[in-house]
Amino acid sequence: MYDKNYEKLQITKEAYDTVCRLESELSDVFDRIDDIECANEAKVLSAFIKNRIAAHHFNPSTGYGYDDVGRDGLDRVFADSFGAEAAIVSPQIISGTHAIFLVLSGILLPGDTMLAISGQPYDTLVEAIGIEGEAEGSLSEYGIKYEKIDLMMNGDFDIPSIEKAVRRLKPKLVHVQRSRGYAWREAILPEKMGDVFHIIKEISPETIIIVDNCYGEFTRKEEPLQYGADIIVGSLIKNPGGGLAPTGGYFAGRKDIVDRIANRLTVPGIGREAGSYFGSYLPFYQGLFSAPHVVAQSLKTSALFAKTFESLGLASMPSSTAERSDIVQALRFKTKEELIEFCRCIQSVSPVDGYVVPEPYAMPGYRSEVIMAAGAFVQGSSIELSADAPIVEPYTGYVQGALNYSHGRLAVMRVLSVLKSE
């Protein structure tokens, strides 16, 4: 029931009533999300039990970190949760971009070719690969070649072009970005990856397929590894950290490839045998255990945002009833001012820095000015409710996260209150 607590957040009764009506129409969608959550929680719980996780796994380590049971146990739990032969989970990985570059540079050698088959990777990887700019230490500087194939207009893989490119290049590595990044497209369902991965392996069995899994973990019952990917990679301040992991990243998949990348993470010949963390591993374990539920809360929030924008006749992607493969909801605005106001609305209902008014600015790694609303407990965490947008036409905002659906619901009400008042 609407009361004065909503007024404190400048939520109108009209917006409250509208959201209550719209969410009642999403019951089938929410039931589907709950089913996925339970299946993923069963996987994670089984991994904890199988690996006999106990309180001593949460203890810190120092120095070289030899025989660090917390680190090694966390690797095994992640591997089993994702259906991987092996995994490395490290607080020394600073972001998803760092994790992806670590994987790329751990696999590729001078003269090798990387083929991106879902279009150009996310903005923060452009300089790291050497597609643009002159950043020192890029893959291009080391003589690694790069080619890309865009997705088709309907978001499917361009299989004829991929076949030709794989035959011609015999690439060392094929890269797939599961999430949309700043592109107006659907996130790629793991189920849609299987056929193209099979074709690639038939033509070039030695080619290594990696999937940037950021924003996608636990949105489906199976991960890309179950459809033929060799390695998946992501950030712990997104889905798999469950909003509790304070930092870090992971990669998981074939053991021989994981071991090779481990030599780049630390030192050849040492690999995964060393590496300490003088902080408790508790939030990493607890975050993974909570991740299926937190991801489900985020998916429900995204569906409600989509439903609300659909009711206003505004463009959004994916639709409110779509099968989702990431937690991101793309929303279109008519003007730059509306886009900026949307991000400010999200910031205004954030538990941290809710009083701050975000402004567009030139952020390192991005090709245009970006506005970000991120009032999170963990800086930059995008499993917590957040929004961002490049300030370019067509004006598109990207909202993701919500540690609980109640928070996401309040954010939708606040945005709707502002939109209806204009």
N, C-alpha and C positions, 0 to 999 in steps of 0.2 A: 504494500500500500504506500502511495506517495505521502511523504511527510517532510518536515523541516530539514531533515538530514540531506535530502536531495537538493533543497534550496541552497544549502551551504556550498554546494558544488556548482551552483548556477545552472541546475538542471530544471527545465520547465516541466509542468505536469503533462503538457501535450507530448513532449519528447518521451517522458516516462511511459505514458499510455501507449504510444506508438511502438516503442521497443517491446513492451509486454505482449502486444498483439503479434508483432513480427516473430518474436522468438517462439511463440506457440505454434507457428507454422513451420518451424524448423525441427520438430520433434523427431522425424525420421532421420534427418541428418545427424542430430545429436546421438540418437541410438546407434547409428553406424560408427560414429567416433568412439562411443563407449565400448563397442565391441572390439575395435582396433586397440584401444587402451588396454583392455583386459588381456588380450592375446600377447601384447608386448610386455606387460607386467609379468605374465607367466614366464616368458623367456628370461627376463632379467632376474626374477626370483630364483629360477632354476640355476642360473649361472652363479648366483651367490651361494646357494646351497651346495652345488657341485664342488666349488672351490673352497669350501669350509671357511668362509670368511668369519673372522672373530675380532674381538676388540683390539688384539695386538697388531692387526693390519692397519690400524689408524695411526700408529705411533710415527713420529718423525725420524729422520735419519740424518747423519752428518757426513762430512768428508767425501770419500769416494762412493759411499752408499753400497758397498758390497753386501750381498745377502739382504738387501732391503725387501723384506717380505711384503710391506705395504705397496711398494712400487710394483713388484712382480705379481702380487695378487690382483691389483687393479688392472694390469695388462690382461691377465687371464679372464677376469670377469667381463671386460669389454669384448674380448675376442669371442667368448661364448655367447654374449648377448647379441652380437652381430652375425653369428655363424661364421666366424673367421678362423683360420688356422692359428693366427697370431695377431697381436696388437701391441702397439706402444702408446701409452697415455702419459703425457709429460707436462708438468707445470712450467717447464722451460720453453714450451712453445707458446708464443705470445698472442697468436691470433689464428683465425682460419686461413688467412692469406699466408702467414708464416708456415703453417702446417702443409698447405698445398705446395708452396715453393720448396719446402724441405723434401717432399715426395718427388717432385719433378727433378730437382738437382741431385737427389740420391739415386735416381734411375738413369738419367740422361748423361751421355758422354759427348765430348766434342765430335761433331760430324753427324750426330744422331738427329732424327726428325721427330718433332711433336706435332700431332694432328689433332686439332680441336674440332669435334663433329657436332657440337651444339652451339656453334657461333663463337664469337669472341668472348673469352673469359671475363669475369667481373673486373670492374675498373681498377681495383687495387693490384691486380696481377699484370696489368698492361706493361708497366715499366720493368717489372721483375722478369718478365719473359723477354722483353726487348722489342715489343711490338711498336712502342712509341717511346720517345725520350732517350736519354743517354745515361741512365743510372748505371753506376759501376757495379760489376758483379752480376749483371743480368745473364740469362741463359744465352742470349744472342752474343754477348761479349765472349762467351766460351765456345762459340762456333756451333751452337745448337740451332737447328733450323725449325721454323714454325710455319704451319699452314692451317687454315680453318675452312670449315664447310658450315654454312648457315643452316639452321632448321628451315623446313618449308613453311609456307604461310600458315598452314593449319597446325604448326607446332610439332609435326612428325619429323623423324630423321629423313634426310635426303639420301636414301639408300643407294640409288644408282651412282650419285656423285661420290659417296663414301666408298663404294666398291672400286670405282676407278682410281680414286686417290690411294687407297690401300695397296692396290696392285702396282701402282706407279712408284709409290714412295717406300713401301714396306716399312712403315714408321716404327720406331722403337717404342713409342708411347702414343696411345689415343686418350684424349681427355674429354670427359663429359661433365658439364655443369648441370646438376640436377635442378637447382632453383633458378628463378627467373632473373636474378640480378636486377639491373635496371632496364630489362627488356619487357615489352608488352606481350607476354606469352605465358602459357601454362607451364608450371613446373613439370618435369618429366617423370611420369610414373615408372617405378622400377620394372613393372610388367612390360612396358614398352621398350625396354632396353635389351631384352633377351634376344630378339631376332637379329638385331644389328650386331650385337656382340658375337653371336654365332657366326655370322657372315664374316666378320673381321678375322676371327680365329681360323676359319676355314681357309681364307686367303693367306693369312700371315700368322701362323701359330705362335711365333715368338713375340708378337706385339703385346705389350702390357697395357691393359685397360684400367685407367683410374677414373673414379667418379668423385668429383667435389660434392660431398654429401651435406654440406652446410645447409641448415634450415630444414633438412628432410628427414632426419633420424626419427623413427617411431611414429611417423605420420601414416605409414602403411604397416601391414603385418610382416612384410619381408623387406630386406634391404637389397641394394644392387648386387651384393656378393652372391645372392641366391639366383641371380639371373646372368651370371657370367663375368662380372667385374673381377679384376684381380686385386684391386686396392680401393678402399673408400677412405675418405679423409675429411676431418671436420674440426670444429672448435668446441671447447667445453663451456664457453659462455653463450653458446646457443643451445640447441635441444638436449644433447646428452648430459649436460651439466645440471639439468633440472633447476636452474636458477640458484643453485647452492655452490657450485664450483667457482672459486674466485678467479681462476685464470686457466690457461692450458689448452692443449689440442691433442688430437689422436690420429693415428692411421692404423688400418686393420685390413687383413686379407691373407694372401699367400705368405707362408712363413719365410720362404727364400727371399722374397721381395722385401718383406718387413725387416729382415735381418740386414739386407743391403742398405736400406734407408737408415737403419739404426747407426750404421757406420758414419753417416753424414751428420746425424744428430749429435753424436759424441765424437769418437775417433775410430778409424779403421783398426780392427784388431781388438777393440774394446766393446764397441756396439752397445748392446742393452745390458751388459754386465755391471755397469757403473752408473752413478747419477743419484745424488741424494736430494732430499727435500726437508728442510728444517721447519716444517709446518705440519700440522695434522693432515693426514690423508682422509679424515672423516668426511669433509664436505664433498670430496670427489666420489666416494662410495655412496654417500647418502643422496647426492645429486643424481647419480645414475639410477639409483633405485626409485627416485621420485620422477624421473624424466618421462616415462610413459603417461603419467597423470598430468604433469605440467604441460606436455605437448598437447594432450587432449583439451585442456583448458584454453590453450592458445588457438587451436583449430576451431573451437566453438566461437571464440571471439571473432576470428576472421570471417566465419560464416555469417555471424550477426552483422558485421560491418557490410559485407556484400549484400545481404538482404535489405539493410537500411538504405544503401545507395540505390539499389534496384527500385525500391519504393519511391525514391525521389526522381527516378528517370535518369540517373547519372551512371556513367560507365564504370564497371568494375570487373576485375579478373582475378581469380576464377569466379564463376557464378556461385550463388549461395548453396546450391545443391550439388556442386561438382565433387568428384573424387579428388581429394587433395594429396599432393606429393611434397608440399612444404608448408610452412606456417605463414607465409607472406601473402598479404592481400593488397593488390594494386588497385588504386582508386584514381579516377580522372577528374580534373577540375577545369573550369572554363578559363580561369585567370590565374596569374602568378599570385595575386593577393589572396585568393581563396585557398590555394595550396599552402601558402605560408600560415594563414589563419588556422588551417586544419592541424598543422604540426604544433602550433602554439596551443591549440585545444588539448592535444595529447599531453604536452608538457604540463599543462595546468592541472591535470588530474594524475600527476605522477607523485609517488610518495617521497621522492628525493628531488630537490630543486624544483618543486612545483611552482615556486614563485618566479622562476627564471623565464624570460621571454626570448626564445631562440631566434637567431637571425641567420640568413644565408651567409656562407663564408667559403673561402677557398681552402679545402681540407686536403692534406697531403695524400696522394694516391688517387685523387679523383680529377676528372677532366673538366669539370664545370663547378660552379658554386653549388654547395649542398647545404640544405637545412636539415638539422637533426633534432628530434625530440627524444630525449633519453634520460628520464629521471629515474635511474636504476640504482639498486643497492650495489651491484657490481658494474663498474664503469664500462660502458659499451655493450652490456649484455642485451642481446636481442631476443632472448627467450622471455625477458621481462618486457612489459608493454613499451613499445617504442615506435617511432615513425621517422622516416627520412625521405628526402627527395632531391634529385638534381633540379636546379632551377633552369630548365630548358623546356621548350614546347615539344610535344603536348604535355601539359602540366600534370604530372603523375606522382602521387604520393604512395609510399609503401609502408604499410603498418603491419607489425608482427608482435607476437608474444602476448603475455599475460600470465602471471604466475597462478592466478585464479580467475575463473570466469566472472565472478562478481565485479572484479576490477575492470575487466574488459567491457562488461555490460555498462558500467558507469561511464566509461570513456565514450561508448557509442551514444549514450544519452546526452553527454556533454556536447559532442560534435553535432548531433542532431538539433540540440537547442540553439546552437549558434547558426547553423545552416538555415533553420526555419525563421530566424530573426532577421536575416538579411533580405 
